[in-house]
Amino acid sequence: MVAMAAEHQVHPALTMLRYFLAAAVTVLTVPLLVFLRLPLPDTSLTRSVHRAGVFCLAIVTAIARIDCHFIAPCDRVVDPAADARPDRPTLAAMWCSPLPMPATTSRRTKEASAKQQSSLVVRTYDQPGTWMSDDELHKLQQWMRQVAEGSMGIVPSHRIFLDDPRDVLTNRVVSVAFDNSSGDAVAFSAMVYLPYRPGEYIVHLGLTMIAKSHRGRRLQSPLFTKCLVMAMFNLGTLSYRISNIGASPAGIGAVSDYFFNVYPHYLRSTRRSRTHVDVARHVLRNYRHEFASSHKATFDETTFVVAGSNE
């Protein structure tokens, strides 16, 4: 996450010093941070250790000037009896950062992009249904509805817009881009944690929408990146499996371009492995409701086409 933090008009030496100090504090507090990853019983001592670890993380990110909010497992507000409660609790709950400027070789294009991107900020929320208040959840859902209306003119009949936000956002990681000049939400990406094997999750790429007024600004890649980095941090792993149902050539192309060992691939021939088939079967057997795929849809295991998914 440090590598993606944006810094403007700051001497490089000061930036490096901050990162060095943040790394030093991290090393010194490793014993406390390790406890945050251990499945310990819920006792008063465990809660104190967890809160101390979260406090240390807050100090590290403050030194590095990363706008990130952490939450101790014991401080989540979700109903403990809720079926959707994830096995691995959220640690990094919210991450706010300016939208990075896309790389380009043209000076004129670079200057124009810098002017556009400087007015945008992205907030990423991990499993907000487990820690946000009801008012905050309804506001987050309203931002996504606002983007949908700006993108399609209507709000689609997708559960992320219509269902109880406490339920639908318990297992999602959501990035929302805001235009600082107006304060409006202009894009979002909502991915879903899908349990796979014990202690292992598939991250389904889910739904991404961009308002017509902000298309052409290369928003999809940074929205994806921030969701995926947040998931990587909270899952405590450098690699995990991705699933997606592409309804457009652009969506299929994005997955093929940005991920490793993708099947099928639009540009080259790739081998369909047993894992590819197993993941697809698992997702379609158990989680169609999470991405609005019809229960009547049929899956071709050779071509990986899901026919009738919108019926």
N, C-alpha and C positions, 0 to 999 in steps of 0.2 A: 504494500500500500504506500510505502514511503516513496517508491520510485514514480508513482503516479501523481503525487502531490504537486500542484502548480505553484511556482514561485515567480513573482514579478518584481523587478526593480530592487532586488536584494543582492548584495555582493556575494559571489559564489563561495568565498571563504567562510562567510557567516553561515551560509546554508550548510556547508560541509561540517562546520563546528556543531551546529544544532543536531545534525544527524549523528555525529560521533557521540555527543552527549546522550542522545536518545538510545543509541546502541549500548552505551556503557551502563545506563540505568537498567536497560532490559537484561543485560548479563547479570547484574547484581541482584535482580529480583527474580531470576529464573525459578528458584524453588517455589515461590508463591505462584508464579504463572503456571507451573506444572500442575498444581492442585486444581486449577480451573478446568483442566482436561480430564481429570480422574473421576470415575463414577463413584463418588463417596456418598455415604448415608446422610440424610438431611438432619443435621444436628446444629446446635448453636455454635459449636466450634467450627464446623464446616462453613456455616454462613459467614462467620467472621473472617475466615481465611479467604473465602471467595470475594468478599467485599474489599479486603486488603489487596488482593490480586487485581481487581478491577480498578482500584485507586492507583495502583502502579502503572497500569496500562494508560490511564488518563494522564498521568504525569509524562509518560513517554510520548504520547501523541501531542500533548501541549508543547513540549520542548521542540518536537519536529514540526510544529504548526500544522498538524493534520486535524481537521475538524471531524472528530469521530466520537460517538457516544457509545459507551460500553454498559452492559447490564449484567449484574450477578444472577446466576440461575435462580436463586431464592427470591429475587425481586420481580419475577415475571408475574403478570396479573391474570394469566389464562386460568380457567377452571381446571384444577388438577384431574378432574374426572373426564375431561373432554377427550373424545376418541382421537381427535386430530392432533393432540399434543405430540410434538416431535420427540424422538428419543434423545437427540443431541440438542441441548438448549442453545439459544442465541447468546453470543458473547459480544461481538461487535453489532450493535443494534442499528446504528445510523451512521452514515458516512456522507459528508457534504464536501463537494469540491467543484471548482470551476471546470467548464468543459474544455478539454485540451484542444489546441489548434491542430488540424490535420496537416501532415507533412506535404509540402508542395515545392516544386522547383521554381515556380514563377513568382517573382517578387510582387507583381501586381496582385496575383491571386492570393499570395500569402498575406498581404496587407488587408485585402478585402475580407479574407477569412478571419483574420485576427480581430477586425472590427466587429464582425458578426458574432464570433464565438465569445468575445469578452463579456457580452451581455447575458450569457447563459450560465446557469449553475445546475449541477445535478445532485439530487439527494437520493441515497440508496438506503432502503430499509430492509432488514432481514427478519422474516417471520414476525411482522408487526402485530399480528393477531395475538401473539403471546405476551406482549409487553405494553402496547399502546392503550391509552384510555379510549372509551367509546367515542368521545368527541373527536379525538385525533384520527381514529379509524374511519369515521364517516367523512372527515375532511380529506383523507387520503383517497378514499373511494370517489369523492366528488371531483378531485383533481383528475383522476383517470377518466371519469365520465366527461369532463370538460375537454380532455384531449380527444376522446372518441367523437364528440360532436364536432370538434374542429377538423377532424380527419375525414369523417364520413357524413356529417350532417345529421346523424342520428346516433343514439346509443344502442349498440348491438345487444341481442338477447344472450349475452354471455354471463355466466354466474359471477364473474369478478365485478360486474357492474350492478348486479341485481340482488345477489344473496347477502345475508348478514355478513358484514365485513370482518367481524370477529372470527367467523368460521372460515371464510374464503381466503383470508390473509394469514392464517395460522401457519401454513406450510409454503409460503411464497417469499421470494426475494424480489423487491420492486425498486426500480430506478425511475425517478421522475425528473425531467428537465424543465427548468423554469426560466422564463424571460425576465431578467432583473428590471428591465425598463417598465414592464407592465405588471409584473408579479404573477402572470398567468402560467399555468402548466401547459407546455407545448409538445411534450412527448413523454412516453413511458415504455418501459419493458417490464413485464411481470413473468418471472420464471417460477417453476414449481419443484419442490423437493418431493420425490417419489421414493418411498422405501423399496429397496431391492432385496438385498441379502442382509443378514444380521449385521448391523453397524455400518451398512453401505447404502448410499443413496444414488439415484439417477436424478440429474437436474434436467427437467423438461423446459425447453426454451419458451414455450408458452406464447404469450401475446405481446406484440410490439406495435405501437401506433404513434404516428407523428402528425401533428396538425398541418394542414395544407400550407399555412403561412410560413412554416419552418422546414419544409422539405427542401432537399438539395443542399443541406448544410452538413451532411455526413454525421447525423446524430446516432444512427443505429449502432455503429461500432463502439463508441464510448459508452452507450447505454448497456450494451452487451458486456463489455469489459468490466464495468463497475459491478454489475450483478454477479459475474463469474468470479471476480476477485473476492467479493464479500462471501460468496458461497465457499470458496477455497479456504478462507480464513476460519469460518465458523465450522466447517466440516473437519478442519485440521488435517488436510491432505493436499498434495500438489497435483493430484490427478483424480478425476472422477468421470463417470459416464454421462453422456449427453444424449437426449432424445429430442425429436422434433417431428411435427407433421407440417410439411410445407404446402401451403395453398397457392403459392405463386413462384415463378421462376427465380425471382429475387431472393426469396427466403431459402430456397433450395441451394442457390449459388452461395449465399452467405455462409451456410453451414459447411458446405464443401470447402470453401476458401479458408475458413478460420479454424477448423478443427482437424484433429489427427485421426486417421483410420476410420474415415467416414464411408458408409455404404447406404444407398448408392451414391455415386459421384458423377456430376454432370460432365466433367472434363476428361476423365480417364477411367479406365477399367480397374475396379478394385474388387478384391476377393470378399465374398460374403462369408463371414465366419459363424461359428456356432453361437458366439457371444452376441453378434448382431441380431440373429434370429431370436435368441432367448430374451434379450432386452425388449425387442419389439413385441413379442408375445406377452411378456409380463406387463408392459405398459398398456397395451390394448385390452388385455384381459381384466385389469384391475382399475384403471384410472381414466377411462374415456370421459367421465364426467368432468375431469379437471381441465380438459381442453375442448369441450363442446363437440366431441365426435359422436355421431349417432351409434346407438347400440346395434343398429341394423347393418352398419358398415362391414364390409368384408376385406380381409387382409390377404394379399398375394405375397407369399413368402419368397417368391423368386424375384419379382420386380420391386417389392416393397411398396406397392401402390395400395392405398386404402380407399376402396371404391365406395361411394355413397356416404362419405363421412359427414356431409352437410344436410342429409335428409332428416 
